[in-house]
Amino acid sequence: MAKTSSTKAAPTGTKPFSLFEWMLAGRYLRTRRREGFVSVIAGFSFLGIMLGVATLIVVLSVMNGFRKELLDKIVGINGHIFVAPIESPLTDYAEVAQRIAAVPGVKRAIPLVEGQAFGSSQYNGSGVLVRGIRGEDLRRIDYIANNLRQGTLENFENGEGVAIGRRLAEALSLQAGDTFTLITPRGAATPFGTAPRVKGYPVKAIFEIGMSEFDSSFVYMPLAEAQAYFNRQNDVQLIEVFLENADRVDEARAAIEAAAGRQILMTDWRQRNRTFFGALEVERNVMFLILTLIVLVAALNIISGLIMLVKDKSEDIAILRTMGATRGAIMRVFLITGASIGIVGTIAGFALGLVLALNVESIRNFISHLTNTNLFPAELYFLSRLPADVDPREVITILIMAMVLSLLATLYPSWRAAKLDPVEALRYG
């Protein structure tokens, strides 16, 4: 009788991330009365990651919107490059501005006369910045022409009227058509010295840029009138150059200098606002680091929750090991358990943060109405509304960071579960 030998196949573990491992991880995520405390820790970990991700998205979106709005308004009103004369006064400003405006990449070139003065009405007074500008140039500044609240800019250059900001008009209780009085110490020269110049102008238009610093201090006056008021000898102080792209300042400087055809001194918006925008960038980076700690703390909660879960399930792990479950399978079960908390929390935080960021102004108005307080005073924050600009790249960075932290937090508890000795666990369980 022939002997038959049967070969026994060596037992193999389950395939990585098989249905069995996902099912077991899902059972460990469910709440049971006996494991209530572990579930509470997992719940707080989920909430921490969700709120951390949502807060990061909202805060960075608001800071991006704040920077974008300030940049658009500051550059949209003040220009990108400032051309000032050297050696001789800029009496040929019309020709120089025309040549600069013809440079590729230049949107417009505006000659300006600027001067400090004291503006007043019969009710109040305030310091103002008077800007003398040609009528056609003023109508081409979108932030002014498209945001008139009263009056009109038609025939602005032919009269002696002025255009003022809405906050200045409110402070002085002025309406379109009222008389606005300007006072400057640099008036006409007399045998007894320089006499202050006092002159009244009708308010031709009231504009609202949306930036409190401009709306409360800017006064636009016809160029010829400003030259006479500030004793200019038919010249201007500077030419403001507006580019098609504000970031291409360096590319345009050489072409503008060549087109000017005379000695000039050029500065740009980055030099004038370097400190301000540098401070905003530093604040934004610090806020990112601080708020990242919220996500990190939530990830640490995942570690503590999983360690307690491993301790609570030590008998189950031992039985699974004796039934043939490999260390890798045990490790993956707890890896899935912890990572699920982090990934679902991150997705929930993304959805919550996106909803809050896209409706932040409505939420601010609701809370202000509910508490009867102003949560975003324009006098302190420059802008009259709370802006938000969601940057997809930043959002993706936040999501990847939260998921990576959550995944890293599961490694040590999962490794401990895989290293558990089934004999010792059953003996002392």
NORVEN-V756322 format. One record per helix or strand of 3 or more residues. SS is the DSSP state (H for helix, E for strand). FROM is the first residue (numbers start at 1). TO is the last residue. If there is no record, write none. Layout:
# NORVEN-V756322
ss:SS from:FROM to:TO
ss:SS from:FROM to:TO
This chain:
# NORVEN-V756322
ss:H from:19 to:29
ss:H from:33 to:78
ss:E from:81 to:85
ss:H from:93 to:101
ss:E from:106 to:120
ss:E from:125 to:133
ss:H from:135 to:139
ss:H from:142 to:145
ss:E from:148 to:151
ss:H from:156 to:158
ss:E from:162 to:165
ss:H from:166 to:171
ss:E from:179 to:184
ss:E from:197 to:207
ss:H from:212 to:215
ss:E from:218 to:222
ss:H from:223 to:229
ss:E from:238 to:243
ss:H from:249 to:260
ss:E from:264 to:268
ss:H from:269 to:272
ss:H from:274 to:312
ss:H from:314 to:322
ss:H from:327 to:358
ss:H from:360 to:371
ss:H from:378 to:381
ss:H from:392 to:418
ss:H from:422 to:428
